[in-house]
Structure formats: C-alpha cells, structure tokens
Amino acid sequence: MTYQYKSEVNALDFWKLTMRQTWCSVAGVCNMVFTVAMILLAVKFWETSNNILQVLMLFGCLLFPVIQPIGIYLKAKARTKEMPKNVSLLFDDAGLHVTMGKEKQDIPWRNIRVTKQREMLVVFSDARHGYILTNRVLGEEKESFFVYAKAKIEQCS
C-alpha cells in the first residue's frame, strides 16, 4: 500500500503545532501559574500602584495568553517563507520517500515516529525534524494512514 501527499503547511499550522506543544508541557503549566498569579497580584494591588507598576502588571497578565501567541505566529510566518516548496511525501512498505524538486531522500520506517493531533499528523524523521500533514491534505485518509504508519513502525521495533 502507498500513500502520497504534497506538503502544504502554512503559518497557522505551525502556530497550532507550537502552541499545543507549549501549552501541553511543563512550560505551559508554568505559563498558566504565572498568568493566574499576575492576575491576582494586579487585582490586589491595582488601586495602590502607580502608573508604571500598573503597566508592568498589565504586561504580565497579557504576556502568555496574548503576547506569546502573537510572537509564535510571527515566527511561524517567517518559518513558512523559508520552507522549501513542492515537497512530495510518498509512504510505502520501505518507509518515507521525500522529493523536493530534484532532491530525494529515503527514510526507513525504523527512523520514523508519527503523532496524531486533532488538526494534523506529524511525521518525525528524527528528534527535531518532521513533516506536518494537515487534515486538509490527508482528507478522509487520516485515520487509515495513521493506522498504516503505526503498524509499519511497530513492525520495525
């Protein structure tokens, strides 16, 4: 069986992936604790604080729920401009075959890891690099491809 897809990743896809990784980690818990603490401090000391402290408290309250997501989106937007275009991904019994223009790379199943998220599948070729397959690219094949990939990966373990 083979599955073939064109990689079509935009800034919003990167943003969703990064936000999920951030907020579903220890850093996300720290972000939440910091934000709640800042809100409580702001409520408690707002009236007795001068303007500079009020601005700092407001900044602290908005840092993780507003400012960080905007910064992550801007970084994702810049990252998508750097990405190669026309990337084809072919999955077969041997593994993943990546084609970028005239360049080709073969990655065996033993080196691949696949994670499933609500909006996408992420196919990792190593600890830091991977390919995003969004729901709009996968279409109706998302679940069947995920089951296929997991089975191939387990065969190599």
MARKE-495899 format. One line per 10 residues: number of its first residue (from 1); their letters; for each residue y, z, x of N, C-alpha, C, CB. Coordinates in nm, 3 decimals. Atoms other than C-alpha are relative to their C-alpha. Glycine has a CB too. Layout:
REM residues N
NUM	A	Y:Z:X:Y:Z:X:Y:Z:X:Y:Z:X; ...
END
This chain:
REM residues 157
1	MTYQYKSEVN	-0.118:0.000:0.084:0.000:0.000:0.000:0.124:0.000:0.089:0.000:0.121:-0.096; -0.126:0.002:-0.075:0.352:-0.072:0.122:0.117:0.027:-0.094:0.020:-0.137:0.071; -0.126:-0.025:0.070:0.696:0.042:0.015:0.111:-0.051:0.091:0.019:0.154:-0.036; -0.110:0.051:-0.081:1.009:-0.136:0.131:0.133:0.028:-0.071:-0.016:-0.152:0.027; -0.130:-0.036:0.054:1.368:-0.022:0.086:0.110:-0.042:0.096:0.008:0.150:-0.028; -0.122:0.019:-0.079:1.716:-0.107:0.207:0.076:0.131:-0.003:0.089:-0.120:-0.055; -0.075:-0.125:-0.008:1.910:0.194:0.327:0.143:-0.025:-0.049:0.000:0.057:0.144; -0.134:0.012:0.058:2.223:0.222:0.112:0.056:0.141:-0.019:-0.002:-0.079:-0.136; -0.050:-0.138:0.003:2.388:0.553:0.195:0.152:-0.003:0.001:-0.054:0.081:0.121; -0.146:-0.009:0.002:2.746:0.637:0.106:0.044:0.143:0.033:0.056:-0.044:-0.138
11	ALDFWKLTMR	-0.055:-0.131:-0.039:2.975:0.930:0.183:-0.044:0.111:-0.096:0.152:-0.006:0.006; 0.040:-0.101:0.098:2.884:1.111:-0.139:-0.144:0.045:0.023:0.016:-0.056:-0.142; 0.138:-0.037:-0.030:2.513:1.101:-0.045:-0.007:0.097:0.117:-0.084:-0.126:0.031; -0.005:-0.091:-0.115:2.585:1.259:0.295:0.059:0.134:-0.040:0.083:-0.062:0.113; -0.064:-0.124:0.045:2.812:1.513:0.127:-0.100:0.087:-0.076:0.122:-0.030:-0.089; 0.099:-0.075:0.078:2.539:1.616:-0.120:-0.105:0.061:0.091:-0.067:-0.091:-0.105; 0.102:-0.049:-0.091:2.283:1.648:0.158:0.053:0.116:0.084:-0.049:-0.113:0.091; -0.057:-0.105:-0.085:2.511:1.854:0.382:0.032:0.125:-0.080:0.126:-0.051:0.069; -0.032:-0.117:0.083:2.632:2.080:0.101:-0.128:0.075:-0.038:0.077:-0.043:-0.127; 0.125:-0.065:0.037:2.274:2.150:-0.009:-0.058:0.075:0.121:-0.102:-0.103:-0.053
21	QTWCSVAGVC	0.052:-0.066:-0.120:2.168:2.228:0.350:0.083:0.123:0.035:-0.001:-0.098:0.117; -0.087:-0.113:-0.033:2.469:2.455:0.399:-0.018:0.115:-0.099:0.146:-0.045:0.001; 0.001:-0.106:0.100:2.460:2.647:0.072:-0.138:0.056:-0.029:0.060:-0.051:-0.126; 0.136:-0.053:0.018:2.081:2.688:0.067:-0.053:0.056:0.131:-0.095:-0.111:-0.053; 0.039:-0.057:-0.129:2.076:2.859:0.406:0.067:0.137:0.017:0.038:-0.095:0.116; -0.063:-0.129:-0.030:2.182:3.186:0.566:0.151:-0.017:0.006:-0.053:0.057:0.135; -0.145:0.026:-0.004:2.524:3.030:0.629:0.059:-0.003:-0.141:0.029:-0.133:0.071; -0.047:0.003:0.138:2.557:2.968:0.255:0.012:0.138:-0.060:-0.092:-0.084:-0.084; -0.007:-0.139:0.049:2.481:3.332:0.177:0.122:0.069:0.061:-0.130:0.078:0.036; -0.119:-0.058:-0.065:2.744:3.438:0.433:0.128:-0.055:-0.063:-0.001:-0.030:0.152
31	NMVFTVAMIL	-0.116:0.060:0.066:2.990:3.194:0.273:0.028:0.067:-0.134:-0.022:-0.150:-0.020; -0.016:-0.063:0.130:2.928:3.347:-0.069:0.049:0.144:0.013:-0.131:-0.003:-0.077; -0.041:-0.140:-0.021:2.960:3.706:0.057:0.146:0.005:0.043:-0.091:0.069:0.105; -0.138:0.004:-0.048:3.282:3.620:0.242:0.096:-0.034:-0.115:0.015:-0.104:0.113; -0.087:0.042:0.110:3.429:3.445:-0.063:0.017:0.112:-0.104:-0.057:-0.125:-0.068; -0.009:-0.110:0.097:3.346:3.731:-0.301:0.083:0.115:0.058:-0.142:0.051:-0.038; -0.078:-0.107:-0.064:3.486:3.984:-0.052:0.149:-0.035:0.004:-0.052:0.027:0.142; -0.141:0.042:-0.003:3.807:3.782:-0.015:0.063:0.007:-0.139:0.011:-0.143:0.055; -0.053:-0.008:0.136:3.850:3.758:-0.391:0.026:0.145:-0.039:-0.099:-0.066:-0.101; -0.019:-0.142:0.032:3.801:4.134:-0.429:0.119:0.059:0.077:-0.127:0.079:0.032
41	LAVKFWETSN	-0.115:-0.046:-0.078:4.048:4.203:-0.146:0.131:-0.054:-0.057:-0.014:-0.043:0.146; -0.121:0.060:0.055:4.300:3.963:-0.297:0.041:0.068:-0.130:-0.020:-0.149:-0.024; -0.030:-0.068:0.126:4.275:4.126:-0.639:0.053:0.140:0.026:-0.126:0.007:-0.090; -0.039:-0.139:-0.028:4.305:4.475:-0.493:0.138:0.011:0.065:-0.104:0.065:0.090; -0.121:-0.017:-0.080:4.594:4.414:-0.253:0.110:-0.104:-0.026:-0.036:-0.004:0.144; -0.097:0.107:0.024:4.784:4.118:-0.402:0.142:0.053:-0.025:-0.045:-0.085:-0.119; -0.133:-0.053:0.039:5.069:4.317:-0.555:0.073:0.070:0.115:-0.016:0.098:-0.116; -0.064:-0.077:-0.108:5.132:4.528:-0.244:0.014:-0.079:0.130:-0.081:0.126:0.027; -0.005:0.082:-0.122:5.111:4.241:0.007:0.125:-0.085:0.004:-0.124:-0.090:0.010; -0.113:0.092:-0.014:5.394:4.031:0.147:-0.051:-0.144:-0.013:0.073:0.021:0.137
51	NILQVLMLFG	0.033:0.141:0.023:5.401:3.650:0.114:-0.099:-0.055:0.101:0.125:-0.083:0.002; 0.091:0.052:-0.104:5.227:3.580:0.445:-0.143:0.048:-0.027:0.046:0.045:0.141; 0.134:-0.051:0.029:4.933:3.806:0.357:-0.057:-0.063:-0.127:0.003:0.152:-0.014; 0.047:0.065:0.122:4.913:3.652:0.009:-0.050:-0.141:0.029:0.112:-0.004:-0.105; 0.043:0.135:-0.039:4.892:3.303:0.162:-0.134:0.008:0.074:0.107:-0.069:0.089; 0.126:-0.016:-0.074:4.619:3.422:0.401:-0.116:0.039:-0.093:0.017:0.106:0.108; 0.105:-0.038:0.095:4.425:3.585:0.116:-0.039:-0.119:-0.087:0.047:0.119:-0.089; 0.029:0.120:0.080:4.455:3.269:-0.094:-0.082:-0.100:0.082:0.132:-0.065:-0.048; 0.075:0.089:-0.089:4.336:3.061:0.202:-0.144:0.050:0.015:0.068:-0.009:0.139; 0.135:-0.058:-0.012:4.039:3.299:0.249:-0.082:-0.020:-0.125:0.009:0.146:0.031
61	CLLFPVIQPI	0.071:0.019:0.127:3.949:3.270:-0.119:-0.043:-0.146:-0.020:0.088:0.044:-0.117; 0.026:0.142:0.020:3.959:2.889:-0.107:-0.078:-0.065:0.114:0.129:-0.073:-0.018; 0.060:0.059:-0.119:3.803:2.838:0.237:-0.136:-0.063:-0.026:-0.013:0.104:0.107; 0.135:0.053:0.016:3.437:2.797:0.145:-0.023:-0.075:-0.131:-0.096:0.112:0.008; 0.027:0.077:0.122:3.444:2.686:-0.220:0.083:-0.129:-0.014:0.025:0.086:-0.118; -0.086:0.118:0.017:3.725:2.426:-0.179:0.023:-0.074:0.132:0.134:0.041:-0.060; -0.040:0.064:-0.125:3.838:2.358:0.179:-0.121:-0.054:0.077:0.077:0.098:0.087; 0.119:0.046:-0.071:3.492:2.338:0.338:-0.062:-0.125:-0.063:-0.103:0.111:0.005; 0.055:0.123:0.058:3.356:2.083:0.086:0.088:-0.123:0.024:-0.020:0.019:-0.149; -0.090:0.114:-0.028:3.665:1.863:0.135:-0.018:-0.045:0.144:0.148:0.039:-0.026
71	GIYLKAKART	0.022:0.035:-0.141:3.619:1.879:0.514:-0.134:-0.069:0.021:0.008:0.125:0.086; 0.132:0.062:-0.012:3.249:1.795:0.481:0.003:-0.141:-0.055:-0.106:0.085:-0.074; -0.009:0.135:0.056:3.332:1.497:0.259:0.073:-0.094:0.096:0.072:0.002:-0.137; -0.074:0.084:-0.093:3.588:1.365:0.507:-0.085:-0.035:0.122:0.130:0.070:0.045; 0.090:0.025:-0.112:3.335:1.400:0.789:-0.110:-0.099:-0.041:-0.062:0.132:0.051; 0.103:0.090:0.050:3.070:1.225:0.577:0.054:-0.142:-0.015:-0.055:0.050:-0.135; -0.063:0.131:0.015:3.311:0.942:0.503:0.012:-0.070:0.136:0.140:0.013:-0.065; -0.009:0.056:-0.134:3.372:0.890:0.875:-0.138:-0.037:0.054:0.069:0.100:0.095; 0.137:0.025:-0.048:3.000:0.908:0.944:-0.059:-0.127:-0.060:-0.090:0.119:-0.034; 0.054:0.121:0.062:2.916:0.633:0.695:0.060:-0.126:0.060:0.025:0.002:-0.151
81	KEMPKNVSLL	-0.061:0.117:-0.066:3.159:0.398:0.870:-0.070:-0.033:0.132:0.149:0.026:0.025; 0.069:0.019:-0.127:2.964:0.448:1.195:-0.144:-0.048:-0.016:0.001:0.129:0.078; 0.140:0.033:0.022:2.625:0.382:1.037:-0.025:-0.149:0.007:-0.046:0.053:-0.134; 0.034:0.142:-0.002:2.451:0.051:1.101:-0.025:-0.050:-0.143:-0.124:-0.026:0.089; 0.020:0.061:0.132:2.441:-0.184:0.804:-0.132:-0.078:0.001:0.120:-0.094:-0.037; 0.122:0.080:0.018:2.140:-0.376:0.670:-0.121:0.063:0.069:0.022:-0.140:0.053; 0.118:-0.069:-0.053:1.877:-0.118:0.763:-0.111:-0.013:-0.102:0.031:0.151:0.032; 0.117:0.014:0.087:1.536:-0.203:0.618:-0.106:0.099:0.044:-0.055:-0.144:0.003; 0.106:-0.097:-0.026:1.264:0.058:0.591:-0.127:-0.049:-0.070:0.040:0.143:-0.050; 0.128:0.042:0.054:0.904:-0.052:0.545:-0.102:0.108:0.032:-0.044:-0.139:0.057
91	FDDAGLHVTM	0.102:-0.103:-0.015:0.637:0.212:0.490:-0.135:-0.064:-0.031:0.028:0.123:-0.092; 0.135:0.048:0.025:0.271:0.115:0.527:-0.099:0.099:0.060:-0.021:-0.142:0.059; 0.103:-0.092:-0.049:-0.057:0.267:0.647:0.025:0.045:0.144:-0.135:-0.065:-0.009; -0.027:-0.034:-0.140:0.067:0.268:1.010:0.117:0.097:0.014:0.028:-0.126:0.081; -0.117:-0.087:-0.008:0.392:0.452:0.936:0.124:-0.069:-0.051:0.021:0.046:0.142; -0.131:0.053:0.039:0.758:0.362:0.911:0.042:-0.108:0.099:0.106:0.113:-0.006; -0.050:0.110:-0.082:0.893:0.031:1.040:0.146:-0.021:-0.038:-0.085:-0.133:-0.021; -0.144:0.008:0.023:1.272:0.029:1.074:0.051:-0.129:0.062:0.074:0.124:0.058; -0.061:0.123:-0.050:1.460:-0.300:1.108:0.150:0.008:-0.020:-0.059:-0.126:-0.072; -0.146:0.004:0.003:1.830:-0.310:1.196:0.042:-0.128:0.071:0.064:0.128:0.069
101	GKEKQDIPWR	-0.032:0.128:-0.061:1.932:-0.670:1.249:-0.120:-0.055:0.073:0.119:0.012:0.096; 0.112:0.051:-0.080:1.712:-0.794:1.533:-0.080:0.112:0.066:0.051:-0.095:0.107; 0.070:-0.115:-0.059:1.610:-0.445:1.646:-0.105:0.052:-0.096:0.099:0.112:0.036; 0.109:-0.058:0.080:1.281:-0.299:1.528:-0.052:0.124:0.068:-0.114:-0.102:-0.021; 0.057:-0.124:-0.050:1.131:0.046:1.562:-0.116:0.039:-0.091:0.107:0.114:0.007; 0.117:-0.046:0.075:0.789:0.170:1.458:-0.018:0.150:0.024:-0.129:-0.079:0.041; 0.016:-0.145:-0.007:0.740:0.538:1.380:-0.130:0.035:-0.072:0.123:0.076:-0.064; 0.127:-0.035:0.065:0.385:0.664:1.315:0.016:0.118:-0.096:-0.106:0.034:0.106; -0.006:-0.106:0.101:0.314:0.897:1.025:-0.001:0.139:0.061:-0.115:-0.014:-0.096; 0.007:-0.133:-0.061:0.242:1.188:1.262:0.136:0.052:0.043:-0.094:-0.003:0.120
111	NIRVTKQREM	-0.136:-0.038:-0.041:0.612:1.188:1.361:0.096:0.011:-0.118:0.053:-0.099:0.100; -0.085:0.006:0.119:0.744:1.172:1.004:-0.015:0.127:-0.083:-0.033:-0.124:-0.085; -0.003:-0.111:0.096:0.844:1.452:0.769:0.086:-0.044:-0.117:0.055:0.133:0.066; -0.074:0.042:0.120:0.961:1.393:0.411:0.035:0.123:-0.082:-0.082:-0.101:-0.084; -0.042:-0.107:0.090:1.166:1.633:0.199:0.055:-0.063:-0.127:0.106:0.092:0.067; -0.041:0.050:0.131:1.236:1.588:-0.168:0.114:0.086:-0.052:-0.119:-0.001:-0.101; -0.111:-0.067:0.064:1.566:1.675:-0.329:0.027:-0.069:-0.133:0.128:0.000:0.092; -0.024:0.053:0.134:1.699:1.614:-0.675:0.055:-0.143:0.004:0.098:0.090:-0.076; -0.066:0.130:-0.003:1.914:1.313:-0.579:-0.058:-0.097:0.102:0.145:0.018:0.029; 0.044:0.085:-0.110:1.716:1.178:-0.283:-0.128:0.053:0.064:0.108:-0.011:0.105
121	LVVFSDARHG	0.103:-0.040:-0.094:1.426:1.185:-0.042:0.058:-0.019:0.139:-0.132:-0.084:-0.020; -0.045:0.013:-0.138:1.499:1.244:0.325:-0.125:-0.016:0.086:0.086:0.124:0.045; 0.113:0.030:-0.088:1.255:1.088:0.572:0.046:0.027:0.143:-0.049:-0.150:-0.017; -0.038:-0.038:-0.136:1.287:1.261:0.910:-0.093:-0.067:0.100:-0.003:0.154:0.017; 0.079:0.061:-0.108:1.176:1.071:1.219:-0.014:0.096:0.117:0.065:-0.131:0.046; 0.011:-0.112:-0.094:1.237:1.378:1.438:0.080:0.116:-0.057:0.051:-0.039:0.145; -0.064:-0.121:0.053:1.403:1.717:1.408:0.144:-0.023:-0.045:-0.003:0.108:0.105; -0.142:0.019:0.029:1.758:1.577:1.392:0.035:-0.135:-0.063:0.079:0.017:0.125; -0.030:0.135:0.049:1.730:1.216:1.274:-0.090:-0.036:-0.117:-0.015:-0.103:0.113; 0.078:0.040:0.116:1.620:1.065:0.950:0.071:-0.106:-0.081:-0.029:0.120:-0.087
131	YILTNRVLGE	-0.050:0.103:0.090:1.680:0.824:0.668:0.007:0.057:-0.141:-0.089:-0.127:0.003; -0.019:-0.047:0.137:1.816:0.903:0.323:-0.038:-0.113:-0.095:0.147:0.046:-0.025; 0.038:0.093:0.106:1.651:0.728:0.031:0.046:0.061:-0.132:-0.156:-0.030:-0.001; -0.057:-0.056:0.122:1.861:0.792:-0.277:-0.080:-0.044:-0.123:0.147:-0.043:-0.015; 0.068:0.036:0.125:1.735:0.781:-0.634:0.034:-0.142:-0.043:0.039:0.098:-0.111; -0.036:0.137:0.040:1.927:0.457:-0.691:-0.076:-0.104:0.083:0.151:-0.022:0.014; 0.079:0.091:-0.084:1.734:0.295:-0.401:-0.147:0.008:-0.039:0.017:0.034:0.150; 0.141:-0.019:0.032:1.395:0.443:-0.494:-0.036:-0.042:-0.142:-0.038:0.144:0.020; 0.026:0.034:0.140:1.425:0.387:-0.867:-0.118:0.076:-0.056:-0.023:-0.148:-0.014; 0.116:-0.060:0.064:1.104:0.454:-1.058:-0.109:0.038:0.100:-0.057:-0.095:-0.103
141	EKESFFVYAK	0.103:-0.026:-0.100:0.904:0.469:-0.733:0.015:0.133:0.073:0.000:-0.110:0.101; -0.026:-0.121:-0.077:1.048:0.801:-0.616:-0.121:0.091:0.008:0.116:0.076:-0.061; 0.112:-0.093:0.001:0.757:1.019:-0.721:-0.123:-0.060:0.065:-0.032:0.043:-0.142; 0.120:0.061:-0.059:0.482:0.773:-0.628:0.016:-0.018:0.151:-0.028:-0.137:-0.067; -0.022:0.012:-0.144:0.639:0.708:-0.288:-0.012:0.136:0.067:0.137:-0.062:0.030; 0.007:-0.134:-0.058:0.675:1.082:-0.223:-0.145:0.046:0.013:0.079:0.099:-0.086; 0.143:-0.038:-0.004:0.307:1.143:-0.309:-0.071:-0.079:0.109:-0.067:-0.025:-0.139; 0.060:0.087:-0.103:0.205:0.847:-0.089:0.036:0.050:0.140:0.047:-0.146:-0.017; -0.046:-0.044:-0.132:0.414:0.968:0.207:-0.063:0.135:0.037:0.154:0.011:0.003; 0.061:-0.130:-0.027:0.288:1.327:0.178:-0.148:-0.014:0.034:0.017:0.093:-0.121
151	AKIEQCS	0.143:0.022:-0.027:-0.074:1.204:0.168:-0.020:-0.059:0.140:-0.062:-0.094:-0.107; 0.011:0.062:-0.133:-0.022:0.988:0.479:0.031:0.101:0.110:0.097:-0.121:0.011; -0.036:-0.101:-0.098:0.144:1.274:0.665:-0.112:0.102:0.015:0.131:0.070:-0.039; 0.109:-0.097:-0.005:-0.139:1.513:0.573:-0.121:-0.057:0.070:-0.037:0.045:-0.141; 0.113:0.064:-0.067:-0.399:1.261:0.696:0.015:0.009:0.152:-0.012:-0.146:-0.043; -0.025:-0.001:-0.145:-0.235:1.271:1.041:0.002:0.141:0.056:0.131:-0.068:0.030; -0.008:-0.140:-0.047:-0.223:1.653:1.060:-0.131:0.048:0.055:0.046:0.092:-0.112
END
